[in-house]
Amino acid sequence: MSSEDFDKMRGGYYTPPLITNYITRWAISNGTETVLEPSCGAGNFIYAISQRMDELGISAKEKSNKILGIELYDGEAEKARAYGATIETSDFFGYYKDNIRGKKTFDVVLGNPPFIRYQNFEEKYRNLAFELSEEIGIKLNRLTNIWIPFLILSTECLNENGKLGMVIPAELFQVDYAAATRKYLTEKFEHLTIITFKKLLFEGTQEEVVILLGEKKSNKKGIEVVELEDASELISKKIDLDATETKELDHSTEKWVKYYLSTEELNLLRRLENDERLCLTTDLFETNVGVVSGQNKFFVMDKESVEERDLQSKVQPIVGRAEQLSGITFSDKDFEEVSNAGKKVYLFTPDNVDFAELSEAEKKYIQSGEKEEYHKGYKCRIRNRWYIVPQSWKPNAFMLRQINRVPKIVVNYTSATNTDTLHKIRFLDGVNGNHVVAAFINSFTFAQCEITGRSYGGGVMTFEPGEVRKLRIPMTNAEKLDIAYLDICMRENKIEEALSYSDDILLKQGLGLSDIEVSMLKEIWIKLSSRRINRKMAKKII
């Protein structure tokens, strides 16, 4: 096994010295501290801790007594022992259960927990991690990645004045499965500092990470977010945490993306989120996933392939990608244009009968799919007839699931359905879909999208149906909006023009917001979306 493959297996991305040194100096002030590193690997943090203890005049014997590292793999543990700490070869969860829980605490816990996805989280460790987390009141779901129980149980290892310094995925800010963990942290620490980076720190992964600094006792109460260009600014840019605006800790499960905002901005958003004049999307429409074919490569076809195989009567229109929706309306003319451009916009829908009863054209195409073994894929093989894709209601509109610059809903004037790369929308009885689609374009809803959705290292924001259901839309005066004008603006990428128009009608005239408040909402959206979009892929800086 290569070292790269081993690192991936153990979820190991070794922490650059710039970061280990910064966190260690923040946490260890006089050398009297007892320190735990719960997943020490080859000892990057252990080395920094040892060096810090040397600076403070701590003897080798004292260091060995004060510094404890835990590492699952023998080879890695042996490397870490070279730095003078006590290193136990064990899994953290088992060691915590047998040797720490109820027996000892530490002044400082530092580390970079493994970034192991739930699919690769070994069952024996998962079960124990979940059991221990549940004992302290946090019930984790099956989607939980290993860093979350590491973070929770590391916090449990601290004494009443303890400090936590960890490098963790920025998922903490935004994923639903970390919601209980966010609440837990706000209850355990009087002061939290989160340092984020515009450039990605670890080579070979799109995982955005943050530095989490927690103080169980502090004269300064609340949470603050510091954003740097990259890790080099930990040294080159003097970070004055005392000068950073501290926000009040919200003891809820809400996403922490909001903490990039000022207190004034947060207060405006919270006031509007409680304004009964803003409609929840659930009061306007249903949201669901699109068609799950199981094999889009086979089932979704372009016009030329349909004609070559004589399947014109055995397909139906389908929208498969956001790029096929340039405006906020989708007409038969739009469909014809994307079809003629060679896009895959036809869903193969053979008759739902036994194979022997199908036409020769249908049989030949299905046999070509079986030759490629498409029928053996999970979604296909569990069907009664693998070539019949299940469908439910036709969408009145489409909503982007993956968003680059702006979110939007697109009213559907065609008979097309959509794949699961988009969400489908069905308006409730009595709701005018055109009004909803037009009113969705406003600075408040756009800003709320940035807080509610989940973004990745590459800058794309993703919405799942549950997140769509949390959004609010200002519908007062929505009937005054010209959907045709907004459609043109969106097609021509005149986003600012569209927002200025709709903000005036919905937010100023409809809700009575001031020019300053409307400008603030637009700035919130620009700030959060720009941060997401402009996040650069970069090599790690060490």
N, C-alpha and C positions, 0 to 999 in steps of 0.2 A: 504494500500500500504506500502510495506517495505521501509526502508530508502534507501536501495540499489536500489530498483526499482524507487524511487523518484529521486535519483541522476542521474540515466540513462535517465529518462524522461527529466530532465532539462539540461542534458548534463554536469552535475556537477562532476568534479573531483577536490576535494579540494586541494589547493596548500600547499605542505609541508612548515613548518616554515623556514627551511634552505633557501628555494627559495624566499619566501616573504620577509624575512629579508635582503637577499642579494640585491634584486632588489630595495627595499625601501631605503637602505643605499646608493646605487648608485645614486638614483634619487633625494633624499631630502638631501640637504647639510646644510641648515641653519635654516629651520623651517619657513621661510617667504613664502614658496611655497603654492599655492592653488593646491589641488589634487582631481582628479576624479577617482573613481573606477566604471566602467560602468556595472559590473555584479558581485556584491560583495558577493552574496550567504550569508552564515552565518557569513562572515566577516573575513576570514583569512588574506586577504591583509589589511583590515581596521584595524585590531588589530596591524599588523606590522607598519602601518603608524602612528597609535596613539602612539605606544611605541616610535617610532622615534621622534615624536613631543615632547613627555615627556622628552626624553633625551636632547633635544635642548631647554628645558625650556619654552615650549609653554603652556599657560593656557588652562583649559578645555573649556572656552568660545571661545577662539581663535581657538582651534581645531575644535569645532563644526562649526565655520564659514569657516574654511579652507578646511575641508575634506567632500566631497560629495560622497555618495555611492548610486547606483541605483540597485534595486533588484525586480524581477517580483513577487516573492512569499512572501506573508505576513509573514509566519512563519520564513523564512530565514532572512527577513529584520529585524524582531524583535530581532533576535539573534545578528545581526550586530550592532544594536543601542546601545548595552551594552558597546561599545568601545568608545563612546563619539563623534561619527561623525554624521552628518546629513544624514539620509538614506531616500530616496524616494522610495516608493513602486510603481513601474511602469516598463513597458518594455522600454529598452534603446532607441530603435528607435523612439518610440512615444515621450519620454521625450526629446530626442535630437531635434526633429522637433519643439516641442512647447516651449522649455525652454533654449536651448543652441544655436542652429543654428542662427548665425547672432546677438546673444545677449551677449554671454560671452565666454571666453576662460580660459584655465587652464595652470598652469606652468608644471604640471606633470599629466600624465594619467598612471595608473598602473592597472594590472588585469590579469585574467585568463578567457578569454571568453568561453562560452559554446561550447562544442565539439558536436554539434548536426548535424547529417548527413542530407543531403538535403531531404531525404524521410520523416524525422520527423520534418522538419522546418515548423511550422504552417503557413498556407497560409496568414493570416492577417499580421503576422510579416514579412514574406518573401516579400510580395508585397511592404510594406513600406520600408524595408531595400533596396530592389532593386531600388525603386523610388528615395530614398535619395542618393544612390551610383551613380545612373545615372545622377543626378543633378550636381555632381562634375566630371563627365566625365568618369565614370567606369561602363560599361555595364556588368552585371553579368549573367551567364547562369544558367539553371535550376539545374545543378549538384553542384552548389555552396553551401558549408556548412556555417553555421551561423557565424563561427568565422571570416570569411573574411569581411563581412560588419561591424562586430564589430570592427575589426582592422582598417578598412578604416575610419569609422566615429569617432573612438577614436582619430585618428590622426588629424582629422578636428577640434577636440575640443582643440587642443594645440595652445598656443600663438606662436609668432615668434621665441622665444628662448626655446620653450618647450621640455620636455623629455618624451619619451614613454618607458615603461617597461612592457613587456607582456610575458606570457607563452602561446605559440601557437603550433599547430601541425607542425611537420617537413615537412608536405605536402607543406608548403610555398616554400620549396626548389625545388619541383619537379613536382607538378601536373599542368596540362595545365590550369585548371580553375583558378589557382592563378597567371597566367602569368601577367595579367594587374595589379594585386596587387603588384607584385615584381617591376614592372616598376614605379608604383605610389610611393612606398616607397623610391626608389632611387632618385626620384625627390623631395620628401618632406624633406628628412633628409640628412644633410651633412655628418653625420657619423653614421654607423650602426655597432653594435657588436652582433654576434650571438653565444650563448653558447650552445653547444650540449653535449649529454651524451651517453656513450656507453651502459649503462644499462637503461632500461625503468623505468620511474619515477612513473607511476600510476598503482597500483595494479588492476587487472581485466580488463585491456585493452592492446592491442598490439600497441596502438597509441604512436609513438615516438614524443616527444615534444622538443622544444628548448626554450631558453630564448632570446627574441628579445629586444635589447636596442637601442633606436633611439634618436639622438640629432639633433634638427633642425638647430642649429648653433654649430659649433665646429672648433677649430684650426686644428684638425686632420681630414682630408677629406678622405672618402673611407669606406670600409667594411672589417671587420676582423671576423674570425671564431675561436673560442676557443673550444677545445674538451676535456671533462673531463670524468673520469670513471663513476662517479655518483654524486649525489647532495652533498654528504659529502665533496667533494673536493672544494666546494665553500668556505669552512672554512679551511680545512686541507692543501689545496694547495694554496699558495698565487698567485693570478692571477694578473699578471702585464700586463694590457691592453696596456700600453705604449710600452712594449717590443714585442707585437704581430705584426706580419707583416700585414700591411694594404694594401688591394688591391684597385685598382681604381674601383669606382662604374660604372657598366655597365648599362646604362639607356635603357635596352632592356627587352624583356620578357623571355630571356633565363633562364634556370633552374639554381638555385644557388648551386647545388652540386659542381659545378666547384670551388667554393670558399674554398673548403677543400684543394685546391692545392696552390702551391707557385706561385708567379708572373712569375717566369721563366717557370714553367710547363704550366701555362695558356697561355703564349705567344707562346710557341711551338704548343700547340693545336690549337690556333687561326690561326697561320700561315698555318698549314696543312689543316684546315677546309676551307681555301680560296685557296688552291692549286688545280688548274684545272685538275691536273693529277689524282686526287682522284675522283672516280665516285660516284655520288648519286645512292642509290639503285633504285630510280625511273627510272634511265637510263638503268638499268639492268633487273629488274623484277617487276611484279605486286605483291602486298601483299593483302591478304584478310583473313577474318575469316574463320574458318573451318565449317564443317557441324553442324548446330544447330538442334539437334533432338527434344529438349524439354523434353525428358525423356530418358537419356542415360541408365538408369537402365533397361529399357525395350528394347530399340532399339539396344543397343550394347551388343553382346553376346559372350560367349566363345565357343570353338570348341565342347565341350561336350554337351552343351545345344542345339547347332545347330543340332547335330547328333541325340540327343534324340527326338527332335521335327520334325525330317525329313525335315529340312529347308535348306539343302545344296544348292539348286538351287535358294533360295530366300534371299541370303545374299551376301554382297560384302566385300572385305577386307577394314579395316579402322584402322588407328593408332589413339589411344586415349590418350596416355600418353608419356611424355618425356622419361620415363624410358625404353620405348620400342625402343628407338633410341640411341644405345650405341656409334655409330660412326658418321661419316658424310656422309655415304652412307647407303641406305636401299634397300636390295635385296630380291628376292623371298626366299632365304635361311634364311635371317633374319626374314622375316615374318613367315616362317614355324617354326622357333625356338620359337618365342614369342607365336605363336598359340599352339604349343605342350606344352608350359609351363603353359597353362591354362589362358592366358591373354584374356581379352575381345577385340577381334580384328575383329569382324564380325558385319556389320551393316545390320539389318533386312530391306530388300527392297522388299516388296510384289509387286505384279502386281498392276499398277495404274488403277484398275477397281472397279466396285461396289462390295460390300461385297459378294453378292450372287454368283458372278462369280469367286471368289477365290477358291483355292484348300482347301481341308479339313484341311491340316496341317496349312495353313495360317490362316484360320478361327479360329481354336482352339487357336493359339497363340494370335491372336488379342483379342479374347474373354477373355483370361487369363489376358491381359493387362487392359481390361475394368473392369474386376472384381476388379482390384487394383485401378481403377479410374484414370489410367494414361491419358485417353482421355480427362479428365476434366482440365488438366493443360493448361495454357494460350496458349502456342505455338501449342499445339495439337488441342485445341478446335476451333481455328480460321482457321484451314485448311478445305478444301472441304472434304477430307478424312483424318481423324486424323492420320492414320497409314502410310501415304505417307510423307516421309521426303524430303523437297525440297533440290535439289543440283544444283550446277553450274559446273564450270570447274574442271577437275581433276588436282591435284597439280603435278608440276614437282619436287617440293622439299617441305620440311616442315621446319618451323622455330619455335624454342621454344618460347612460349609465357611467361611462367614462368621459371625463370632461377635461379639456385642455384649458382654454381661456374662459369660456362662459358656459354656465348651465342653461338649459332651455327645454321647453316643452314644445312639440310640433304638432299642430292639429292635422289630422289625417283625413283628407277628402277623397281618398282612394279606397279600394277594397283590399289593400295590402295588410298583411300582418307583419310581425317583426321577430327577429331572432333574439336570443337572450343577451346579445351584446347591447341591447336597448331595453328599456322597460316599457310596458304597454299601459295605457291610461284609459279608463272608462269613466266618463263624467256621470255624476249622479243625476237622477231625474230632476228636471227644472233648472239645471245649471247650464249656462251658456258657455260652451267650450272655447269659443273665440275670445270671450272676455277673460277667461282664466289664462289662456295661453299668452295673451297680450299683457295681462297684469303681472304675470310671473317676471317680466322684465322690469325690475326696479332695484334700486341700490340696497334696500333693506333685505329683500329675499336673496339677492346675490351674496350679500355679506353673510347671511345666515347659512347659505349653502357652504361657504368656505369653512365655517365653524362646524357644521354638521357632517359634511362628507369626510372621506378618508383619503389623504394624499400619500404618494409614494416617493421614493428617492428621485425618480425621473420626472416628477412634476405633475403627473396625471392624478386627478381626483376621481374617486369612485363613489357611487351612490348605490346602496342596496335599498330595496323597497321600504324596509323599516326606517331608514334614514329619511327617505322622501316623505314619509308620513309625519315626520316631526316639523316639517317646514310650514311657514305661514306666508300668506299672500294678502296684500292690501287690496280688497275688492271694491272699496268705496270709490266711485267714479270710473270703475273699470269699463262701463258701457260707453264712456266718452273716448276711449282709446281707439285709434285708427290702426287696426291690425295689419292692413295693407302697407301702411307707412312703416310700421315696425318690422314687417317682413322684409321690406326692401333694405332697411338699415342693417338688419342681421345678415342678409345675403351679401351686402357690400362691406361687411365688417366695420360698420360705423357704430360701434358699441356705445361710445360716449354720447353720440347724438341720440341714440335710442333711449339711453338712461336719462338724459336731460329732459327729453320729451315726456317720458312716462313718470319720472320723479315729480315733475311739476303738477301733473294731473292727479297722481295717486297720493304722493306724500305731502306735498304742499297744500293743494286744494282739498284733497280727500281727507287727510289726517290732520291738517293744520300745522305741520312741522315748519320750523323756521328755515331760512336759507342756510344758516350755520349748521343746523341739525342734518339737513339733507346732504350738505357737503361732507359732513362728518361720516355719514353712512357710506357715501361713495368712496371716501378715503379709506374706510375700513375694508371695503371690498378690494380696492386697488392694493392696499398694503398686504392683505393676506393672499390674494391671488398672485401678486407679483412675487412674493416670497416663494410660493409653491412653484410657479412656472420657471422662475429664474434660478432655482436651485441647480447648481452645476455638478455634473459628474466630474470627480477629480480623484487623482491618486492620493493615497493616504500620505499625510505629512508627518514625518517622524523627526 
